[in-house]
Amino acid sequence: MFVHQFGTQGGEANSIWPCEGTMQTLASQGALLCLSHMLKDAILADVTIITSDGNLRAHKAILSASSHVFQHMFSHNLKEKESSTIEIDDMSLETCSSLLSYLYGTIKLEDFWKHRLPLLGAAHKYNITHLKDSCEESLLEDINTGNVLDRLQEAWLFQLNKLKKGCMVYLFEFGKVYDIRDELDSFCKNADRELIGEMFQQLLTVWKPA
């Protein structure tokens, strides 16, 4: 049965249902409300996550759909499948809550920015590509002289090529390397030799005569 609305001038009837794009938005909002309810109230939760300072309840299906690593845990005869528990003792309860909120699509922006570095580590560890990409994009947003070397190290550690390039451009093309000479000297003494080589190549590229 279709419901139509007729024009006041007796024109052609129009459907009162929203257009396709609006309907998809409404459906997505409804789905997110359901997922939020599932997470908050642990509805039919079937796995316990043990963090460094507390436990959380979650759903194997959601975790498996988000990460092949989690899927592997629950699909093979591993301790996580047998005990229905996952030990994530390198994350706090608060940070792991933010991780779950992201996976369930309900994370708040302020929570993401607050926990983006440990979330990046979790995304790398559990191969959650979309979360890793989101963290990388956010870390590109606020590069400055106080954090650029840390960001460069994180880019190298987690294989974030876009962030690495952004740091290199900031240091050498924007000339910020001159503002952190002492910090750079200490960084070069401890950083990976291959990374130092890439930095040197970038420096040569910038200084190469036109």
Buried (B, 14 or more C-beta within 10 A) or exposed (E): EEEEEEEEEEEEEEEEEEEEEEEEEEEEEEEEEEBBEBBEEBEEBEBBBBBEEEEBBBBBBBBBEBBBEBBBBBEEEEEBBEEEEBEBEEBBBBBBBBBBBBBBEBBEEEBBEBBBBBBBBBBBBBBBEEBBEBBBEBBBEEBEBEEBBBBBBBBBEBEBEEBBBBBBBBBBEEEBBEBBEEBBEEBBEEBEEEBBEBBEEBBEEBEEEE
